[in-house]
Amino acid sequence: MIQVCYHCQRPTPEPVVVEEGHGASAGGHTVYACPEDAPRFPARPGPLAEIDALRRARVSR
Ligand SMILES: [Zn+2]
């Protein structure tokens, strides 16, 4: 799935979720970054940790 990186505005075949809206205020939008720019977003510990957390959240529900 190709998404546009929020930082460099280029399409990336390996998008990393750096911000995920949960429907309350953001309208459920998701912000993606390419793997190189994902560490620029300080709110997240890292792209791998984020992906792992999302996987666990899905499984537990
Ligand atoms: Zn980028």
N, CA, C, O and the ligand as a Tripos MOL2 file, in Angstrom:
@<TRIPOS>MOLECULE
protein
  245   243    62     0     0
PROTEIN
NO_CHARGES

@<TRIPOS>ATOM
      1 N           0.8510   -1.2030    0.0000 N.3       1 MET1
      2 CA          0.0000    0.0000    0.0000 C.3       1 MET1
      3 C           0.8830    1.2480    0.0000 C.2       1 MET1
      4 O           1.7000    1.4310    0.9020 O.2       1 MET1
      5 N           0.7230    2.0820   -0.9830 N.am      2 ILE2
      6 CA          1.5370    3.2990   -1.0690 C.3       2 ILE2
      7 C           0.8040    4.4560   -0.4110 C.2       2 ILE2
      8 O          -0.3740    4.6970   -0.6720 O.2       2 ILE2
      9 N           1.5280    5.1700    0.4500 N.am      3 GLN3
     10 CA          0.9770    6.3490    1.0980 C.3       3 GLN3
     11 C           1.9570    7.5050    0.9330 C.2       3 GLN3
     12 O           3.1430    7.2930    0.6790 O.2       3 GLN3
     13 N           1.4590    8.7130    1.0790 N.am      4 VAL4
     14 CA          2.3340    9.8820    0.9640 C.3       4 VAL4
     15 C           2.8930   10.2240    2.3390 C.2       4 VAL4
     16 O           2.1650   10.3220    3.3260 O.2       4 VAL4
     17 N           4.2220   10.4020    2.3700 N.am      5 CYS5
     18 CA          4.8730   10.7490    3.6250 C.3       5 CYS5
     19 C           4.4630   12.1540    4.0520 C.2       5 CYS5
     20 O           4.4550   13.0890    3.2510 O.2       5 CYS5
     21 N           4.1220   12.2810    5.3390 N.am      6 TYR6
     22 CA          3.6570   13.5650    5.8620 C.3       6 TYR6
     23 C           4.7920   14.5820    5.8980 C.2       6 TYR6
     24 O           4.5500   15.7860    5.8210 O.2       6 TYR6
     25 N           6.0150   14.1080    6.0130 N.am      7 HIS7
     26 CA          7.1510   15.0250    6.1440 C.3       7 HIS7
     27 C           7.6820   15.4760    4.7870 C.2       7 HIS7
     28 O           7.8020   16.6770    4.5470 O.2       7 HIS7
     29 N           8.0010   14.5390    3.8960 N.am      8 CYS8
     30 CA          8.6390   14.9090    2.6300 C.3       8 CYS8
     31 C           7.6510   14.9140    1.4630 C.2       8 CYS8
     32 O           8.0070   15.2790    0.3420 O.2       8 CYS8
     33 N           6.4000   14.5040    1.7340 N.am      9 GLN9
     34 CA          5.3390   14.5550    0.7230 C.3       9 GLN9
     35 C           5.6200   13.6490   -0.4760 C.2       9 GLN9
     36 O           5.1060   13.8820   -1.5700 O.2       9 GLN9
     37 N           6.4310   12.6240   -0.2670 N.am     10 ARG10
     38 CA          6.6950   11.6930   -1.3600 C.3      10 ARG10
     39 C           5.9780   10.3820   -1.0820 C.2      10 ARG10
     40 O           5.8440    9.9880    0.0760 O.2      10 ARG10
     41 N           5.5140    9.6970   -2.1270 N.am     11 PRO11
     42 CA          4.8780    8.3970   -1.9190 C.3      11 PRO11
     43 C           5.9040    7.3790   -1.4410 C.2      11 PRO11
     44 O           7.0350    7.3490   -1.9260 O.2      11 PRO11
     45 N           5.5040    6.5540   -0.4950 N.am     12 THR12
     46 CA          6.3990    5.5140    0.0010 C.3      12 THR12
     47 C           5.6760    4.1860    0.0180 C.2      12 THR12
     48 O           4.5320    4.1180    0.4660 O.2      12 THR12
     49 N           6.3140    3.1250   -0.4600 N.am     13 PRO13
     50 CA          5.6840    1.8040   -0.4550 C.3      13 PRO13
     51 C           5.6580    1.1700    0.9270 C.2      13 PRO13
     52 O           4.9800    0.1650    1.1390 O.2      13 PRO13
     53 N           6.4050    1.7640    1.8800 N.am     14 GLU14
     54 CA          6.4190    1.2170    3.2410 C.3      14 GLU14
     55 C           6.0340    2.2920    4.2470 C.2      14 GLU14
     56 O           6.8740    2.7190    5.0410 O.2      14 GLU14
     57 N           4.7960    2.7340    4.2300 N.am     15 PRO15
     58 CA          4.3840    3.8090    5.1260 C.3      15 PRO15
     59 C           4.3940    3.3710    6.5880 C.2      15 PRO15
     60 O           4.0470    2.2400    6.9280 O.2      15 PRO15
     61 N           4.8060    4.3110    7.4380 N.am     16 VAL16
     62 CA          4.7940    4.0650    8.8720 C.3      16 VAL16
     63 C           3.7540    5.0020    9.4900 C.2      16 VAL16
     64 O           3.7470    6.2000    9.2080 O.2      16 VAL16
     65 N           2.8930    4.4620   10.3180 N.am     17 VAL17
     66 CA          1.8780    5.2950   10.9680 C.3      17 VAL17
     67 C           2.5360    6.0970   12.0840 C.2      17 VAL17
     68 O           3.0690    5.5300   13.0380 O.2      17 VAL17
     69 N           2.4930    7.4180   11.9570 N.am     18 VAL18
     70 CA          3.0920    8.2660   12.9890 C.3      18 VAL18
     71 C           2.0160    8.9800   13.8050 C.2      18 VAL18
     72 O           2.2920    9.4960   14.8880 O.2      18 VAL18
     73 N           0.8120    9.0060   13.2900 N.am     19 GLU19
     74 CA         -0.2760    9.6600   14.0140 C.3      19 GLU19
     75 C          -1.5630    8.9950   13.5670 C.2      19 GLU19
     76 O          -1.8530    8.9120   12.3740 O.2      19 GLU19
     77 N          -2.3220    8.5280   14.5240 N.am     20 GLU20
     78 CA         -3.5660    7.8750   14.1480 C.3      20 GLU20
     79 C          -4.7240    8.5400   14.8540 C.2      20 GLU20
     80 O          -4.7860    8.5670   16.0830 O.2      20 GLU20
     81 N          -5.6310    9.0730   14.0780 N.am     21 GLY21
     82 CA         -6.8200    9.6830   14.6560 C.3      21 GLY21
     83 C          -7.7670    8.6000   15.1070 C.2      21 GLY21
     84 O          -7.9020    7.5660   14.4540 O.2      21 GLY21
     85 N          -8.4250    8.8380   16.2280 N.am     22 HIS22
     86 CA         -9.3300    7.8180   16.7540 C.3      22 HIS22
     87 C         -10.7890    8.2310   16.6020 C.2      22 HIS22
     88 O         -11.6660    7.7170   17.2960 O.2      22 HIS22
     89 N         -11.0340    9.1470   15.7030 N.am     23 GLY23
     90 CA        -12.4120    9.4720   15.3880 C.3      23 GLY23
     91 C         -13.0110   10.5990   16.2000 C.2      23 GLY23
     92 O         -13.9670   11.2350   15.7550 O.2      23 GLY23
     93 N         -12.4740   10.8620   17.3770 N.am     24 ALA24
     94 CA        -13.0850   11.8620   18.2600 C.3      24 ALA24
     95 C         -12.9020   13.2740   17.7060 C.2      24 ALA24
     96 O         -13.8840   13.9760   17.4620 O.2      24 ALA24
     97 N         -11.6580   13.6910   17.5090 N.am     25 SER25
     98 CA        -11.4080   15.0660   17.0840 C.3      25 SER25
     99 C         -10.8690   15.1480   15.6600 C.2      25 SER25
    100 O         -11.1880   16.0810   14.9240 O.2      25 SER25
    101 N         -10.0590   14.1770   15.2770 N.am     26 ALA26
    102 CA         -9.3760   14.2540   13.9830 C.3      26 ALA26
    103 C         -10.2090   13.6560   12.8590 C.2      26 ALA26
    104 O          -9.8340   13.7640   11.6920 O.2      26 ALA26
    105 N         -11.3150   13.0390   13.1840 N.am     27 GLY27
    106 CA        -12.1370   12.4450   12.1420 C.3      27 GLY27
    107 C         -11.6020   11.1180   11.6450 C.2      27 GLY27
    108 O         -11.9780   10.6510   10.5700 O.2      27 GLY27
    109 N         -10.7310   10.5140   12.4220 N.am     28 GLY28
    110 CA        -10.2370    9.1890   12.0750 C.3      28 GLY28
    111 C          -9.1820    9.1760   10.9990 C.2      28 GLY28
    112 O          -8.9520    8.1390   10.3780 O.2      28 GLY28
    113 N          -8.5220   10.3160   10.7560 N.am     29 HIS29
    114 CA         -7.4870   10.3140    9.7210 C.3      29 HIS29
    115 C          -6.1990    9.7080   10.2720 C.2      29 HIS29
    116 O          -5.9420    9.7230   11.4750 O.2      29 HIS29
    117 N          -5.4140    9.1840    9.3640 N.am     30 THR30
    118 CA         -4.1450    8.5840    9.7430 C.3      30 THR30
    119 C          -3.0270    9.2930    8.9900 C.2      30 THR30
    120 O          -3.1270    9.5570    7.7920 O.2      30 THR30
    121 N          -1.9540    9.5940    9.7270 N.am     31 VAL31
    122 CA         -0.8140   10.2680    9.1100 C.3      31 VAL31
    123 C           0.3100    9.2680    8.9400 C.2      31 VAL31
    124 O           0.6600    8.5420    9.8700 O.2      31 VAL31
    125 N           0.8750    9.2370    7.7310 N.am     32 TYR32
    126 CA          1.9470    8.2950    7.4330 C.3      32 TYR32
    127 C           3.2510    9.0330    7.1710 C.2      32 TYR32
    128 O           3.2630   10.1980    6.7750 O.2      32 TYR32
    129 N           4.3480    8.3210    7.4040 N.am     33 ALA33
    130 CA          5.6620    8.8310    7.0360 C.3      33 ALA33
    131 C           6.4590    7.6900    6.4280 C.2      33 ALA33
    132 O           6.1800    6.5180    6.6790 O.2      33 ALA33
    133 N           7.4580    8.0470    5.6240 N.am     34 CYS34
    134 CA          8.3220    7.0050    5.1010 C.3      34 CYS34
    135 C           9.2530    6.5400    6.2310 C.2      34 CYS34
    136 O           9.4180    7.2570    7.2180 O.2      34 CYS34
    137 N           9.8540    5.3670    6.1050 N.am     35 PRO35
    138 CA         10.6960    4.8260    7.1830 C.3      35 PRO35
    139 C          11.8200    5.7790    7.5870 C.2      35 PRO35
    140 O          12.2060    5.8120    8.7550 O.2      35 PRO35
    141 N          12.3520    6.5560    6.6350 N.am     36 GLU36
    142 CA         13.4410    7.4780    6.9550 C.3      36 GLU36
    143 C          12.9760    8.6400    7.8100 C.2      36 GLU36
    144 O          13.7260    9.1250    8.6580 O.2      36 GLU36
    145 N          11.7420    9.0940    7.5970 N.am     37 ASP37
    146 CA         11.2590   10.2720    8.3090 C.3      37 ASP37
    147 C          10.4680    9.9320    9.5650 C.2      37 ASP37
    148 O          10.2060   10.8120   10.3850 O.2      37 ASP37
    149 N          10.0940    8.6960    9.7220 N.am     38 ALA38
    150 CA          9.3030    8.3010   10.8860 C.3      38 ALA38
    151 C           9.9700    8.6980   12.2100 C.2      38 ALA38
    152 O           9.2720    9.1580   13.1150 O.2      38 ALA38
    153 N          11.3050    8.5370   12.3610 N.am     39 PRO39
    154 CA         11.9490    8.9360   13.6330 C.3      39 PRO39
    155 C          11.8870   10.4330   13.9020 C.2      39 PRO39
    156 O          12.1690   10.8590   15.0220 O.2      39 PRO39
    157 N          11.5270   11.2460   12.9070 N.am     40 ARG40
    158 CA         11.4130   12.6910   13.1180 C.3      40 ARG40
    159 C          10.2300   13.0540   13.9940 C.2      40 ARG40
    160 O          10.1740   14.1520   14.5470 O.2      40 ARG40
    161 N           9.2950   12.1460   14.1200 N.am     41 PHE41
    162 CA          8.1050   12.4420   14.9020 C.3      41 PHE41
    163 C           8.3460   12.0020   16.3380 C.2      41 PHE41
    164 O           8.3370   10.8070   16.6360 O.2      41 PHE41
    165 N           8.5630   12.9660   17.2260 N.am     42 PRO42
    166 CA          9.0280   12.6660   18.5790 C.3      42 PRO42
    167 C           7.9660   12.0560   19.4830 C.2      42 PRO42
    168 O           8.2870   11.5700   20.5670 O.2      42 PRO42
    169 N           6.7210   12.0750   19.0600 N.am     43 ALA43
    170 CA          5.6620   11.5620   19.9260 C.3      43 ALA43
    171 C           5.6870   10.0430   20.0050 C.2      43 ALA43
    172 O           5.0660    9.4420   20.8810 O.2      43 ALA43
    173 N           6.4140    9.4350   19.0770 N.am     44 ARG44
    174 CA          6.4350    7.9800   19.0380 C.3      44 ARG44
    175 C           7.8160    7.4570   19.4040 C.2      44 ARG44
    176 O           8.8230    8.0830   19.0710 O.2      44 ARG44
    177 N           7.8730    6.3350   20.0730 N.am     45 PRO45
    178 CA          9.1780    5.7590   20.4340 C.3      45 PRO45
    179 C           9.9330    5.2610   19.2150 C.2      45 PRO45
    180 O          11.1640    5.2740   19.2120 O.2      45 PRO45
    181 N           9.2440    4.8320   18.2000 N.am     46 GLY46
    182 CA          9.9170    4.3270   17.0050 C.3      46 GLY46
    183 C           8.9360    3.5970   16.1290 C.2      46 GLY46
    184 O           7.9110    3.1150   16.6120 O.2      46 GLY46
    185 N           9.2300    3.5040   14.8460 N.am     47 PRO47
    186 CA          8.2820    2.8750   13.9130 C.3      47 PRO47
    187 C           8.0070    1.4210   14.2380 C.2      47 PRO47
    188 O           6.8680    0.9710   14.1220 O.2      47 PRO47
    189 N           9.0130    0.6870   14.6380 N.am     48 LEU48
    190 CA          8.7950   -0.7300   14.9320 C.3      48 LEU48
    191 C           7.9300   -0.9020   16.1650 C.2      48 LEU48
    192 O           7.0530   -1.7650   16.1980 O.2      48 LEU48
    193 N           8.1760   -0.0810   17.1840 N.am     49 ALA49
    194 CA          7.3660   -0.1650   18.4000 C.3      49 ALA49
    195 C           5.9150    0.1940   18.1020 C.2      49 ALA49
    196 O           4.9900   -0.4070   18.6470 O.2      49 ALA49
    197 N           5.7320    1.1720   17.2380 N.am     50 GLU50
    198 CA          4.3770    1.5980   16.8960 C.3      50 GLU50
    199 C           3.6320    0.4850   16.1710 C.2      50 GLU50
    200 O           2.4840    0.1820   16.4980 O.2      50 GLU50
    201 N           4.2770   -0.1120   15.2040 N.am     51 ILE51
    202 CA          3.6390   -1.1930   14.4570 C.3      51 ILE51
    203 C           3.3070   -2.3490   15.3920 C.2      51 ILE51
    204 O           2.2350   -2.9470   15.3040 O.2      51 ILE51
    205 N           4.2360   -2.6520   16.2840 N.am     52 ASP52
    206 CA          4.0170   -3.7430   17.2200 C.3      52 ASP52
    207 C           2.8420   -3.4390   18.1360 C.2      52 ASP52
    208 O           2.0330   -4.3180   18.4350 O.2      52 ASP52
    209 N           2.7520   -2.1970   18.5770 N.am     53 ALA53
    210 CA          1.6590   -1.8090   19.4640 C.3      53 ALA53
    211 C           0.3150   -1.9160   18.7470 C.2      53 ALA53
    212 O          -0.6700   -2.3730   19.3270 O.2      53 ALA53
    213 N           0.2810   -1.4970   17.4970 N.am     54 LEU54
    214 CA         -0.9550   -1.5850   16.7290 C.3      54 LEU54
    215 C          -1.3770   -3.0320   16.5440 C.2      54 LEU54
    216 O          -2.5580   -3.3660   16.6420 O.2      54 LEU54
    217 N          -0.4000   -3.8860   16.2740 N.am     55 ARG55
    218 CA         -0.7250   -5.3000   16.0950 C.3      55 ARG55
    219 C          -1.3190   -5.8780   17.3670 C.2      55 ARG55
    220 O          -2.3070   -6.6120   17.3340 O.2      55 ARG55
    221 N          -0.6940   -5.5310   18.4960 N.am     56 ARG56
    222 CA         -1.1830   -6.0930   19.7580 C.3      56 ARG56
    223 C          -2.5760   -5.5690   20.0780 C.2      56 ARG56
    224 O          -3.4190   -6.2970   20.6030 O.2      56 ARG56
    225 N          -2.8120   -4.2850   19.7520 N.am     57 ALA57
    226 CA         -4.1240   -3.7060   20.0330 C.3      57 ALA57
    227 C          -5.2070   -4.4100   19.2220 C.2      57 ALA57
    228 O          -6.3090   -4.6460   19.7180 O.2      57 ALA57
    229 N          -4.8910   -4.7430   17.9840 N.am     58 ARG58
    230 CA         -5.8750   -5.4160   17.1330 C.3      58 ARG58
    231 C          -6.1640   -6.8160   17.6250 C.2      58 ARG58
    232 O          -7.3150   -7.2530   17.6370 O.2      58 ARG58
    233 N          -5.1250   -7.5180   18.0290 N.am     59 VAL59
    234 CA         -5.3030   -8.9040   18.4690 C.3      59 VAL59
    235 C          -6.1160   -8.9690   19.7430 C.2      59 VAL59
    236 O          -6.9430   -9.8640   19.9190 O.2      59 VAL59
    237 N          -5.8720   -7.9970   20.6500 N.am     60 SER60
    238 CA         -6.5170   -8.0760   21.9550 C.3      60 SER60
    239 C          -8.0080   -7.7400   21.8730 C.2      60 SER60
    240 O          -8.7600   -8.0500   22.7970 O.2      60 SER60
    241 N          -8.4390   -7.1130   20.7820 N.am     61 ARG61
    242 CA         -9.8440   -6.7460   20.6870 C.3      61 ARG61
    243 C         -10.7160   -7.8180   20.0890 C.2      61 ARG61
    244 O         -11.9250   -7.6280   19.9550 O.2      61 ARG61
    245 ZN          9.4790   11.0720    4.1160 Zn       62 ZN62
@<TRIPOS>BOND
     1     1     2 1
     2     2     3 1
     3     3     4 2
     4     3     5 am
     5     5     6 1
     6     6     7 1
     7     7     8 2
     8     7     9 am
     9     9    10 1
    10    10    11 1
    11    11    12 2
    12    11    13 am
    13    13    14 1
    14    14    15 1
    15    15    16 2
    16    15    17 am
    17    17    18 1
    18    18    19 1
    19    19    20 2
    20    19    21 am
    21    21    22 1
    22    22    23 1
    23    23    24 2
    24    23    25 am
    25    25    26 1
    26    26    27 1
    27    27    28 2
    28    27    29 am
    29    29    30 1
    30    30    31 1
    31    31    32 2
    32    31    33 am
    33    33    34 1
    34    34    35 1
    35    35    36 2
    36    35    37 am
    37    37    38 1
    38    38    39 1
    39    39    40 2
    40    39    41 am
    41    41    42 1
    42    42    43 1
    43    43    44 2
    44    43    45 am
    45    45    46 1
    46    46    47 1
    47    47    48 2
    48    47    49 am
    49    49    50 1
    50    50    51 1
    51    51    52 2
    52    51    53 am
    53    53    54 1
    54    54    55 1
    55    55    56 2
    56    55    57 am
    57    57    58 1
    58    58    59 1
    59    59    60 2
    60    59    61 am
    61    61    62 1
    62    62    63 1
    63    63    64 2
    64    63    65 am
    65    65    66 1
    66    66    67 1
    67    67    68 2
    68    67    69 am
    69    69    70 1
    70    70    71 1
    71    71    72 2
    72    71    73 am
    73    73    74 1
    74    74    75 1
    75    75    76 2
    76    75    77 am
    77    77    78 1
    78    78    79 1
    79    79    80 2
    80    79    81 am
    81    81    82 1
    82    82    83 1
    83    83    84 2
    84    83    85 am
    85    85    86 1
    86    86    87 1
    87    87    88 2
    88    87    89 am
    89    89    90 1
    90    90    91 1
    91    91    92 2
    92    91    93 am
    93    93    94 1
    94    94    95 1
    95    95    96 2
    96    95    97 am
    97    97    98 1
    98    98    99 1
    99    99   100 2
   100    99   101 am
   101   101   102 1
   102   102   103 1
   103   103   104 2
   104   103   105 am
   105   105   106 1
   106   106   107 1
   107   107   108 2
   108   107   109 am
   109   109   110 1
   110   110   111 1
   111   111   112 2
   112   111   113 am
   113   113   114 1
   114   114   115 1
   115   115   116 2
   116   115   117 am
   117   117   118 1
   118   118   119 1
   119   119   120 2
   120   119   121 am
   121   121   122 1
   122   122   123 1
   123   123   124 2
   124   123   125 am
   125   125   126 1
   126   126   127 1
   127   127   128 2
   128   127   129 am
   129   129   130 1
   130   130   131 1
   131   131   132 2
   132   131   133 am
   133   133   134 1
   134   134   135 1
   135   135   136 2
   136   135   137 am
   137   137   138 1
   138   138   139 1
   139   139   140 2
   140   139   141 am
   141   141   142 1
   142   142   143 1
   143   143   144 2
   144   143   145 am
   145   145   146 1
   146   146   147 1
   147   147   148 2
   148   147   149 am
   149   149   150 1
   150   150   151 1
   151   151   152 2
   152   151   153 am
   153   153   154 1
   154   154   155 1
   155   155   156 2
   156   155   157 am
   157   157   158 1
   158   158   159 1
   159   159   160 2
   160   159   161 am
   161   161   162 1
   162   162   163 1
   163   163   164 2
   164   163   165 am
   165   165   166 1
   166   166   167 1
   167   167   168 2
   168   167   169 am
   169   169   170 1
   170   170   171 1
   171   171   172 2
   172   171   173 am
   173   173   174 1
   174   174   175 1
   175   175   176 2
   176   175   177 am
   177   177   178 1
   178   178   179 1
   179   179   180 2
   180   179   181 am
   181   181   182 1
   182   182   183 1
   183   183   184 2
   184   183   185 am
   185   185   186 1
   186   186   187 1
   187   187   188 2
   188   187   189 am
   189   189   190 1
   190   190   191 1
   191   191   192 2
   192   191   193 am
   193   193   194 1
   194   194   195 1
   195   195   196 2
   196   195   197 am
   197   197   198 1
   198   198   199 1
   199   199   200 2
   200   199   201 am
   201   201   202 1
   202   202   203 1
   203   203   204 2
   204   203   205 am
   205   205   206 1
   206   206   207 1
   207   207   208 2
   208   207   209 am
   209   209   210 1
   210   210   211 1
   211   211   212 2
   212   211   213 am
   213   213   214 1
   214   214   215 1
   215   215   216 2
   216   215   217 am
   217   217   218 1
   218   218   219 1
   219   219   220 2
   220   219   221 am
   221   221   222 1
   222   222   223 1
   223   223   224 2
   224   223   225 am
   225   225   226 1
   226   226   227 1
   227   227   228 2
   228   227   229 am
   229   229   230 1
   230   230   231 1
   231   231   232 2
   232   231   233 am
   233   233   234 1
   234   234   235 1
   235   235   236 2
   236   235   237 am
   237   237   238 1
   238   238   239 1
   239   239   240 2
   240   239   241 am
   241   241   242 1
   242   242   243 1
   243   243   244 2
@<TRIPOS>SUBSTRUCTURE
     1 MET1         2 RESIDUE 1 A MET
     2 ILE2         6 RESIDUE 1 A ILE
     3 GLN3        10 RESIDUE 1 A GLN
     4 VAL4        14 RESIDUE 1 A VAL
     5 CYS5        18 RESIDUE 1 A CYS
     6 TYR6        22 RESIDUE 1 A TYR
     7 HIS7        26 RESIDUE 1 A HIS
     8 CYS8        30 RESIDUE 1 A CYS
     9 GLN9        34 RESIDUE 1 A GLN
    10 ARG10       38 RESIDUE 1 A ARG
    11 PRO11       42 RESIDUE 1 A PRO
    12 THR12       46 RESIDUE 1 A THR
    13 PRO13       50 RESIDUE 1 A PRO
    14 GLU14       54 RESIDUE 1 A GLU
    15 PRO15       58 RESIDUE 1 A PRO
    16 VAL16       62 RESIDUE 1 A VAL
    17 VAL17       66 RESIDUE 1 A VAL
    18 VAL18       70 RESIDUE 1 A VAL
    19 GLU19       74 RESIDUE 1 A GLU
    20 GLU20       78 RESIDUE 1 A GLU
    21 GLY21       82 RESIDUE 1 A GLY
    22 HIS22       86 RESIDUE 1 A HIS
    23 GLY23       90 RESIDUE 1 A GLY
    24 ALA24       94 RESIDUE 1 A ALA
    25 SER25       98 RESIDUE 1 A SER
    26 ALA26      102 RESIDUE 1 A ALA
    27 GLY27      106 RESIDUE 1 A GLY
    28 GLY28      110 RESIDUE 1 A GLY
    29 HIS29      114 RESIDUE 1 A HIS
    30 THR30      118 RESIDUE 1 A THR
    31 VAL31      122 RESIDUE 1 A VAL
    32 TYR32      126 RESIDUE 1 A TYR
    33 ALA33      130 RESIDUE 1 A ALA
    34 CYS34      134 RESIDUE 1 A CYS
    35 PRO35      138 RESIDUE 1 A PRO
    36 GLU36      142 RESIDUE 1 A GLU
    37 ASP37      146 RESIDUE 1 A ASP
    38 ALA38      150 RESIDUE 1 A ALA
    39 PRO39      154 RESIDUE 1 A PRO
    40 ARG40      158 RESIDUE 1 A ARG
    41 PHE41      162 RESIDUE 1 A PHE
    42 PRO42      166 RESIDUE 1 A PRO
    43 ALA43      170 RESIDUE 1 A ALA
    44 ARG44      174 RESIDUE 1 A ARG
    45 PRO45      178 RESIDUE 1 A PRO
    46 GLY46      182 RESIDUE 1 A GLY
    47 PRO47      186 RESIDUE 1 A PRO
    48 LEU48      190 RESIDUE 1 A LEU
    49 ALA49      194 RESIDUE 1 A ALA
    50 GLU50      198 RESIDUE 1 A GLU
    51 ILE51      202 RESIDUE 1 A ILE
    52 ASP52      206 RESIDUE 1 A ASP
    53 ALA53      210 RESIDUE 1 A ALA
    54 LEU54      214 RESIDUE 1 A LEU
    55 ARG55      218 RESIDUE 1 A ARG
    56 ARG56      222 RESIDUE 1 A ARG
    57 ALA57      226 RESIDUE 1 A ALA
    58 ARG58      230 RESIDUE 1 A ARG
    59 VAL59      234 RESIDUE 1 A VAL
    60 SER60      238 RESIDUE 1 A SER
    61 ARG61      242 RESIDUE 1 A ARG
    62 ZN62       245 GROUP 0 **** ****
